[in-house]
């Protein structure tokens, strides 16, 4: 099994302004409990306890993204399985984009990049990250990512799906994976229905995949029953061959244990065939990120 979405941080090695800020409530809650080092030994202990054998590290807002990428690569080289690969940050609108991508590809662990398009409606109004969707430089950056054989981790909110689908339609050969099931932030019955309808614009694209991850960020008191509609919709629209599972630890440790997350996904996928379950729990991530290559 593979944890396809998690973070590590050593606050003595790399600075994370969002994490180090005191008294700042975020859309995902109060970060105070995770304002400490979360290192590979702790993650490995969490993962191995439930049978995880490899993982993928996702960039997480470092002040110096290159320093984060180097640090993660060093950790990966020492351990080999935790993480087995990383998705690094690149500003696809920057003048030095190509040089930055060259540099990232010099690191053995890098398989893709992430530049967040949307986190949550309130925060997005402040940060303006949603403007990426209409920025021609972002489109050119995605094309550069595809040309290099890298993948793109896409974090955005449902209100941005239609516009993003139009952008992705112009980069047909780019392999994309949605982070956190596309961040369905409105968990009302109507909100989930609207999310599912909007999601079709992205799931219709054959080389767009989806992660079941981070589902606690908008439902801090989540239960297996409360996330069941999300899991069901993702599986219906993408199929097991395009779905992977991630813990989003340590962020999701604010709401539950590592074991509880994996037990939930195990329970909610028991109606699938063994092949389908193996895809979701490991094979999809292994193929998408080229783990073992």
ZAMARGU-4260 file (C-alpha; in steps of 0.2 Angstrom, whole numbers, plus 5000, padded with zeros to 4 digits):
<rodrens>
0) 5000/5000/5000 | 5006/5018/4996 | 5002/5034/5005 | 5000/5045/4990 | 4999/5062/4999
5) 5008/5067/5015 | 5020/5080/5021 | 5036/5081/5031 | 5044/5096/5039 | 5060/5100/5050
10) 5057/5117/5056 | 5076/5118/5060 | 5080/5115/5042 | 5066/5123/5031 | 5055/5138/5036
15) 5036/5137/5033 | 5028/5154/5036 | 5010/5148/5036 | 5015/5134/5049 | 5025/5145/5060
20) 5013/5159/5062 | 5005/5161/5079 | 4987/5163/5083 | 4981/5162/5064 | 4966/5151/5061
25) 4966/5143/5044 | 4952/5135/5034 | 4958/5118/5040 | 4958/5123/5058 | 4970/5129/5072
30) 4988/5123/5067 | 4995/5124/5084 | 4996/5105/5087 | 5006/5102/5072 | 5018/5117/5074
35) 5032/5105/5078 | 5044/5094/5068 | 5036/5079/5058 | 5050/5069/5052 | 5051/5053/5042
40) 5054/5041/5057 | 5037/5047/5064 | 5028/5045/5048 | 5036/5028/5044 | 5030/5022/5061
45) 5012/5028/5057 | 5013/5021/5040 | 5020/5004/5044 | 5007/5001/5058 | 4994/5000/5044
50) 5004/4991/5031 | 5010/5006/5021 | 5026/5002/5012 | 5030/5018/5002 | 5024/5036/5001
55) 5024/5052/4991 | 5028/5069/4998 | 5019/5084/4993 | 5026/5102/4994 | 5019/5111/5008
60) 5022/5130/5007 | 5040/5132/5011 | 5047/5150/5011 | 5061/5143/5000 | 5053/5129/4989
65) 5070/5124/4982 | 5077/5121/5000 | 5062/5110/5004 | 5064/5100/4988 | 5083/5097/4992
70) 5079/5092/5010 | 5065/5080/5004 | 5077/5073/4991 | 5090/5070/5004 | 5077/5061/5016
75) 5071/5050/5001 | 5089/5045/4997 | 5092/5040/5015 | 5076/5030/5017 | 5070/5025/4999
80) 5052/5021/5003 | 5047/5036/5014 | 5045/5046/5004 | 5048/5036/4988 | 5045/5051/4977
85) 5041/5070/4979 | 5030/5083/4971 | 5039/5099/4972 | 5033/5117/4970 | 5036/5127/4955
90) 5029/5144/4950 | 5023/5141/4933 | 5021/5159/4929 | 5038/5165/4934 | 5051/5171/4922
95) 5063/5158/4927 | 5051/5144/4926 | 5061/5133/4914 | 5077/5135/4924 | 5067/5130/4940
100) 5060/5115/4932 | 5078/5110/4926 | 5084/5112/4943 | 5070/5101/4950 | 5073/5088/4938
105) 5090/5086/4944 | 5083/5078/4960 | 5080/5060/4958 | 5065/5060/4969 | 5055/5073/4959
110) 5040/5066/4949 | 5029/5081/4948 | 5025/5099/4953 | 5011/5107/4963 | 5006/5125/4962
115) 4989/5128/4972 | 4975/5135/4962 | 4962/5135/4977 | 4962/5131/4995 | 4945/5137/5002
120) 4933/5151/4996 | 4938/5164/5010 | 4957/5161/5009 | 4957/5162/4990 | 4948/5179/4990
125) 4963/5185/5000 | 4978/5176/4991 | 4971/5178/4973 | 4978/5161/4968 | 4962/5157/4958
130) 4969/5170/4945 | 4981/5157/4939 | 4967/5149/4929 | 4966/5164/4918 | 4984/5167/4917
135) 4992/5163/4900 | 5008/5160/4908 | 5001/5146/4919 | 4995/5137/4904 | 5012/5138/4896
140) 5019/5132/4912 | 5008/5117/4912 | 5013/5113/4894 | 5031/5114/4900 | 5027/5102/4914
145) 5019/5090/4901 | 5033/5091/4889 | 5046/5086/4902 | 5036/5071/4907 | 5031/5077/4924
150) 5014/5076/4932 | 5004/5090/4940 | 4996/5089/4957 | 4980/5100/4956 | 4973/5108/4972
155) 4957/5118/4969 | 4939/5121/4974 | 4923/5116/4965 | 4920/5134/4959 | 4935/5133/4949
160) 4933/5116/4940 | 4924/5122/4924 | 4938/5135/4921 | 4952/5123/4925 | 4944/5110/4914
165) 4945/5122/4899 | 4963/5125/4903 | 4967/5107/4904 | 4959/5104/4887 | 4973/5114/4880
170) 4986/5102/4888 | 4980/5085/4882 | 4995/5076/4887 | 4997/5082/4905 | 4994/5069/4918
175) 4985/5077/4933 | 4979/5071/4950 | 4966/5081/4960 | 4972/5083/4978 | 4959/5080/4992
180) 4945/5074/4980 | 4944/5092/4973 | 4941/5100/4990 | 4922/5098/4992 | 4920/5111/5005
185) 4901/5112/5006 | 4897/5096/5015 | 4878/5099/5015 | 4868/5087/5004 | 4865/5101/4991
190) 4884/5106/4992 | 4889/5088/4988 | 4877/5086/4974 | 4884/5102/4966 | 4902/5096/4969
195) 4898/5079/4961 | 4890/5088/4946 | 4904/5100/4944 | 4917/5086/4946 | 4911/5078/4929
200) 4921/5092/4920 | 4937/5085/4927 | 4934/5066/4928 | 4929/5066/4910 | 4947/5069/4906
205) 4955/5052/4904 | 4972/5057/4911 | 4965/5066/4926 | 4966/5056/4942 | 4959/5059/4960
210) 4966/5057/4977 | 4955/5052/4992 | 4964/5063/5005 | 4962/5078/5016 | 4944/5075/5019
215) 4944/5081/5037 | 4950/5098/5032 | 4932/5103/5029 | 4924/5091/5041 | 4933/5091/5057
220) 4921/5079/5065 | 4921/5067/5050 | 4915/5049/5051 | 4915/5035/5039 | 4897/5038/5035
225) 4900/5057/5032 | 4914/5054/5019 | 4905/5039/5011 | 4896/5050/4998 | 4913/5058/4993
230) 4922/5041/4991 | 4907/5034/4982 | 4906/5049/4969 | 4925/5048/4966 | 4925/5030/4963
235) 4910/5031/4951 | 4917/5045/4941 | 4935/5040/4940 | 4935/5022/4943 | 4948/5013/4954
240) 4962/5014/4940 | 4962/5033/4942 | 4960/5034/4961 | 4973/5034/4975 | 4973/5036/4994
245) 4983/5048/5004 | 4984/5053/5023 | 4987/5071/5021 | 4997/5069/5037 | 5001/5078/5048
250) 4988/5090/5044 | 4974/5078/5046 | 4981/5073/5062 | 4971/5088/5069 | 4955/5078/5066
255) 4959/5059/5068 | 4973/5046/5069 | 4982/5039/5055 | 4975/5022/5058 | 4957/5029/5058
260) 4960/5036/5040 | 4966/5020/5033 | 4952/5010/5042 | 4939/5021/5034 | 4946/5019/5016
265) 4947/5000/5019 | 4929/4999/5025 | 4922/5010/5012 | 4930/5000/4997 | 4926/4983/5003
270) 4912/4981/4990 | 4926/4982/4976 | 4935/4968/4968 | 4953/4964/4975 | 4960/4971/4959
275) 4951/4987/4961 | 4956/4989/4980 | 4974/4985/4976 | 4973/4999/4963 | 4966/5012/4975
280) 4978/5007/4989 | 4994/5006/4979 | 4994/5002/4961 | 4987/5018/4954 | 4999/5029/4964
285) 5013/5017/4959 | 5010/5019/4941 | 5005/5038/4941 | 5021/5043/4950 | 5033/5030/4943
290) 5037/5023/4959 | 5051/5010/4958 | 5058/5018/4942
</rodrens>
